[in-house]
Amino acid sequence: MNRVFAVVGVVLALWMCVGRWLFGIGGPLTWWYLPTIGLVFIALQLWMARRVRITRDRGRRTSRSTVVSLALSWACAIGFGLTVPDLVDDRLVSVLSLAAGSAFSGEMSIALCNPLGILAFALLIASIVFAYADARDPKPEEDEHPGEGGMVPHPLG
């Protein structure tokens, strides 16, 4: 499963950075997106994959919260790739605005790309935190002996 996480993470990072080139609207902003968004997203995804492997190696299960937050991160990354703009003919154009063809959809897609990108990264970081919690050893229980318990008597009482 950790290899799937790593491969999907790399593919989504490429989609977020250079996916517009598949639609013929790539531009110079791609060179800014690659080091700032792509490499960081790949690094976080590989970190996530490593934490899932550590969880598995310790004989623990990956929790539902880890998987759901990661899936939501991936959905936001896909949305970000659809809405992130690039400069084409001195205009900002995204895949979504290219498909719709109106200026309003171009402005809306640009307005949506920032929250989607922020959510993609925040949910990915949350899934890494959940994966750390998944691999943790269980909390030791306090041993109570019969006849013991309660408070210690006051020394002056």
N, C-alpha and C positions, 0 to 999 in steps of 0.2 A: 504494500500500500504506500510506503514512503517513496518508492520510485514513481508511482503515479502522481503523488503530490509534487514531486520535483519536476517531472516532465510537464504537467499541466501548468505549473508555476512559470516555467521558462516560456512555454507557448503563450501564456497570457501576458507575460511581460513584453514579449515581442509584439503581440497584438496591440498592446497599449502604446507602444512606441512607433512601430512601423506599419501597423495595420492599414493605414490610409493609402500606402503605396499600392496595395492590392486593388484599389479603386481608382488609381491614377491621380490622386490628389496629394501626393507626398511633397514635402517642401523642406525649407531650411530649419524649421522648428524641430524636425526629427532629430537633428544633431544635439539639441538641448534635451529632448526627452530621453534619449538613450542613456546618458550617464546619470541623469537625475532621477528618472522614474524607473527605467528598465533595470539598471544594475541593482538598485536598492530593492526593487520588487523580487528580483531573482535571488538576491542574498537572503531576504526574509523567507522566501519559499524554501530555499535549501536548508535554512535553519529550522523551519517547521518540519521538513522531511526528516531531519536528523533527530528532532525531539520525538517524533512519532516512532522512529526506529528504536530509540532509547526506551521508550515506553514498552514497546513490544519485547525488547531484549530483557527487560525486568519482569516479564510475565504479566504485565498489566494490560488492560484494555484501553483503547482510545475512546474517550468519552463522547457523548452526543454533542456536548457544547463545543468541543474542539472541531468536530466534523461540520456542524451547522454553521459556526462562525467562519470556517474556511470556505464552505460553499457560498455563503453570502458575500464573502470577499471576492470570490471568483465571479459572481454575478455582477458585482459593482465594477470589477475590472473589465468585463465585457462591455458594460454600459459606458465606461470611461473611454474605451477604445472606439466606440461608436460616436461619441460626442466630442472628443478632444480635437481642437482645430489645428490646421496647418496653413501656412501662407501659400496661396496659389494665386498668381496674377494680382498681387498686392491686396488680396482679400483673405479673410479667415474662413476656411471651409472645413467642415467635418463630414464624416461618412453619412451621418443623419441628415445634415443640411443638403448634401449632394443628392440624396435620395428624394427628399421632399421638394427641393428646388425653390423654396421661398426664403426671403430674407428673415422673416420671423422665426422660421425653424432653425436657421443658422444662429440667430441670437439665443434662442432657447437651448440649443444643444451646447453652445459655449457656456451658458449659465448653469447647465446641469453637469458639465464635466468636472468642475472643481469639487462639488459635494460627492460625486461618485468616486473620484480619485481619493479623497480624504477617507471616505467610508471603506474603500478597498484596503487601504493601508491600515486603518484603525482595526478593522475586523481581522485582518491577517495578524496583527500584533496581539489581538485578544486571543486568537486561536493558538498562538505560540505560548501565551501565558497559561491557557487551559491545558496545553500539552505538557508544560512543566508540572502542573498540578497532577496530571494523570500519572506521571512517572514517579511521583513522590511516594515514599514509604508511608504506610498507614500510621496514623498518630497512635503512640502507645497509650494503652489504657492504664489507669491508676489501679494498682492492686489494693483491694481492701480486705483486711483480715477480720475474721469474726471477733467481735468484742471491741474492735477498734472503730474509729470513726468519730465524727464530731470534732469539737474543739478541744484543744489541750487545756487542762485546768490552769487557772491563774495561780502563779506561785505564792501570792499573798492571801489567797482565799481559802 
